[in-house]
Amino acid sequence: MCNLETEGTKYGCGTRKLKKIDCANQYCFNSMYHPRNCPDCHCDRYFGPDARETITLHTPEYCTSCQYWFQGGAQHRR
């Protein structure tokens, strides 16, 4: 099962900068060793717990990617 290293600002939406640590297992969907044409794929699809988390700043604000969806125009009916 692959893991993530997270580093940087932790936003109110939970977004952080990520780096993947590859487990090199062909049965892990997130690994670069998993075949693209895996027939009837029942392989592991989820990441394991964070291998390391370094938070340099906490902020209640949303990141720029999430601002539109959670605080911006996407909330309004058209």
C-alpha positions as CSV (number, residue, x, y, z in Angstrom):
1,M,0.0,0.0,0.0
2,C,1.5,3.4,-1.0
3,N,1.8,6.2,1.5
4,L,2.0,9.9,1.3
5,E,4.4,12.5,2.8
6,T,2.6,15.8,3.4
7,E,4.3,19.1,3.9
8,G,3.4,22.8,3.9
9,T,0.3,24.8,4.8
10,K,-2.7,22.9,6.2
11,Y,-5.8,24.7,4.9
12,G,-9.3,24.7,6.4
13,C,-10.4,22.4,3.6
14,G,-7.7,19.9,4.5
15,T,-5.6,20.4,1.4
16,R,-1.9,19.9,1.8
17,K,1.1,19.5,-0.5
18,L,1.6,15.8,-1.2
19,K,4.5,13.4,-2.2
20,K,3.7,9.8,-3.0
21,I,5.9,7.0,-1.6
22,D,5.5,4.1,-4.0
23,C,5.2,0.6,-2.4
24,A,6.3,-1.1,-5.7
25,N,3.5,-3.7,-5.4
26,Q,1.7,-4.8,-8.6
27,Y,-1.5,-5.3,-6.6
28,C,-1.6,-1.7,-5.4
29,F,-3.7,0.6,-7.7
30,N,-1.6,3.7,-6.8
31,S,1.8,2.1,-7.5
32,M,3.7,2.6,-10.8
33,Y,4.1,-1.2,-10.9
34,H,0.3,-1.8,-11.2
35,P,-0.6,-2.8,-14.7
36,R,-2.8,-0.3,-16.6
37,N,-4.9,-3.1,-18.1
38,C,-5.5,-5.0,-14.9
39,P,-8.5,-7.3,-15.7
40,D,-11.4,-7.1,-13.2
41,C,-9.3,-5.0,-10.9
42,H,-9.8,-5.7,-7.2
43,C,-6.4,-4.3,-6.2
44,D,-5.8,-2.0,-3.1
45,R,-7.1,1.5,-4.1
46,Y,-6.4,3.5,-0.9
47,F,-3.3,5.1,0.5
48,G,-1.9,4.0,3.9
49,P,-1.4,6.4,6.7
50,D,0.8,9.4,6.2
51,A,4.5,8.4,6.3
52,R,5.4,11.9,7.5
53,E,3.4,15.1,8.0
54,T,5.2,18.5,8.4
55,I,2.8,21.4,8.8
56,T,4.5,24.8,8.5
57,L,1.3,26.9,8.9
58,H,-2.4,26.3,9.9
59,T,-5.0,28.5,8.4
60,P,-8.8,28.4,8.5
61,E,-8.9,29.7,4.9
62,Y,-9.7,27.4,2.0
63,C,-7.0,26.8,-0.6
64,T,-7.4,28.5,-4.0
65,S,-8.7,25.3,-5.6
66,C,-11.4,24.8,-3.0
67,Q,-12.5,28.4,-2.6
68,Y,-14.7,28.3,-5.7
69,W,-16.4,25.0,-4.8
70,F,-17.0,25.5,-1.1
71,Q,-17.2,29.3,-0.7
72,G,-17.6,30.8,-4.2
73,G,-20.0,30.6,-7.1
74,A,-20.6,26.9,-7.1
75,Q,-22.8,27.2,-4.0
76,H,-25.3,29.4,-5.8
77,R,-28.2,28.1,-7.8
78,R,-28.3,29.1,-11.4
